[in-house]
Amino acid sequence: MNKIAKPQEPRINEAIHARTCRLIGEDGSQLGLFGVSDALRLAYDRGFDLVEIAPHAEPPVCKVMDYRKFKYEQDRKAKAARKNQAKVEVKEMKFRPKIDVGDYETKKNHVLRFLKKGARVKITIMFRGREMAHPEQGLNVLERLADDLKPVATVESQPKMEGRNMHMLVAPIKGAFDEKPAKTKPAAEKTEQGKPAQSDEAVNTKEN
């Protein structure tokens, strides 16, 4: 049984076999060609390791670095990336090509609920019997749904026929479901003295 090969660790310090290398300093500067023994001595004098970062180059490229710190940072970043990698759920909602208005609205609301939770939704039109002779009816349902969802979703996979079913994949638009702040009512208009302006009708009433 074949095992998945793990990424090979770079050779460091005395494990480097090459006689010469192109050396990079700990600050990323190009130091030029060095004998590996001289490069190793330089790295040790600075309190660092010599790491072979490009073994297949001619000559190989080595870098002066704190390898333990480098490994720790790499592992920490990889762990954070795995933790932050969101598993996007795919839901499915099935429609019929001759769906009535009430059923369509109910299913559309289900799709909206899935999208609001961040899921992608696979829309499936199921054809039965003679309905297969009129695929345009299913396409009309998908196009209508795509248009209704346009403010909050995009079509990731255009409608396509697979066997007796027609499929379309929609995904939520980022931020489309964010709550928008309520609009405040404008302050009442004021006169130059700071009092609310009176209407012409009120002025005429006082004069009378």
N, C-alpha and C positions, 0 to 999 in steps of 0.2 A: 504493500500500500504506500503510495507516494505521499510524502509529507511536504507541506508548504515550506519553501526555503525562507529562512529568516534573513533580513538584510545583514550583510557582512559588516562587522565592526572594522573601522580603519586601524591600520597598524600604527602603533605609537612607540616612541623612544627606541629602545634597543631592538624592538621587533621589526623595524624598518630595514629591509634587505638592500636597498639601492645604495650605491657608493656616492652618488651626487644627487642633488635635488635643487629645484627652484624654490627659494625660501620666501615666505611671507611673514612679516612681523606680527606681533600680537595686536598692533593697531591697524593692521591691514596694508601696511606699506610693503612695497616690493623691495626685497633685500638683495635679489640677484641669485647667481649660482653659488652653491656651497657644497663642500663635502659633507656627507651626512654626519660624520663624526664631529666636524666643526659646528654644524647646525645644532646638533644635540648638546654640545658644550655651551653654545650661546643660549639655548633654551633653559638649560639647567642654571646657568649663571643668573638668569632673570627670574628664576623661580617658577618656570613654566614647563610644559611638555612639548615635545615635537610630534606633530600628528601628520600622517600622510593623507592628504585630502583628495589627491588626484593620482592614484597609483599607476594609471595607464598612460599618463602623459610622458613625454620624452624630453628631458628627464622628469621623474615624478615631482609633483608639487607638494611641499610640506609647509605646515603653518605652526608658528609658535603660539600656544594657547594653554589655558588652564583646562585640561581635558575633563576633569571631574565636574567642574562648574558648567562646562559646555554640555556634558551629558545630562546633568540635572535640569538645565534650562530646556533642552530638547524634549526630555521626558515630560516635564511640566507642561510645555506647550501642546504636546501630543495628547496628554490627558485632558487638558482644557478644551481642545478641539473636539475630542470624542464626546465630552460632556455637553458642549454647546451645539453639537450637531443634532438638529431637530429631526425627528422621524416624522416625515409628512404622511399623514394617514390619507388613504384613498377610500372614499365612500362610493356607493353605487345607488342610483335611483332609476327605477324602471318605469317607462311610459308605454302606452299603446298608441299606434298611429291615429286611431279615431277616438282620442280621449275627449271627455266632455269638459266643459269650462270649470266646473266645481272640482273635479278630480285633478285637473291641471294646476289649479291654484293651490290645492293642498300639497301636491308633490313639489311644486315650485317653492313653497314655504319650507318644506323639509330640506331642499337643496340650499336655500338661503341659510338655514340653521347650521348645516354642515360647513358652509363656507365661512360663516361667522366664527366658527371654532378653529378655523385655519386649515381645514381639510380640503383636498382636491376632490372633485366629484365626477364620477364616470356616469354619464347619462346614457341609458340603454333604451332603444326603441325595439320592442318585441313584435315581430310579424307572425301572424298565423294564417295558415291556409291561403286563400286567394289574396290576402293583404300583400303577399310577396310581389304581386303584379303591379303594385302601386307604391314603390319605395319613396316617391316624392311626398307622400303623406307624412311619412316619418321624418323626412328632411324638413318639412314645413314646421313640425313640432320643435325640432332641434333649433332651427333658425329663430323661431319665435322665442324660445327659452333663452337663447344666447342674447337676443335683443333685450329681453326683460332683465337679464342679469348684467347687462353692459356696465352699469354704474359701479358694480362691486366685484365683477369677475371677468377674466379673460379666457378665451378658448385656447387651450394648450394643444389639443389634438382635434383637428377638423373632423366633421362627420364622415365615417367610413363604414362600409358594409362588411360584416363578418358572419358568414353563414346566414342564418335567419334573423340576425340582429343587426342593428345599426348603432354605432357608438360615437360619443363625443366626450372629450375630457375638458373640464373647466377648473380653473384655479382662482383663489381669492386674490384681489388686488390689495397690496399692502396698505394699511391705513384706511381702507374704504369703510370699515365698520367702526372706526374710532368715533367716540362721541364728540360732537361739536359743541362749543360753549354757547349757552343761550344768549340770544340777542337782547340787549338792554333797551328799554324804551327811551327815546330821546327826551331830554328835559323840556318842560313847557316853555314856550317862547316868553321872553320877558321884555318889558318896556325899558326905556333908558333909566327910569327910577328904580328898576329891579322888580316891579310888580307885573303880574301876568297881564298881557294885552287884552283889552275888552273887545268884544265883537261889535260890529256896526249896529247890530240889533239892540245890544245892551245900551249903547250910547244913545240911540234914538229913544229908547224907553225912558231914560233919565231926563232927556230934554222935554219929553211930553209931560 
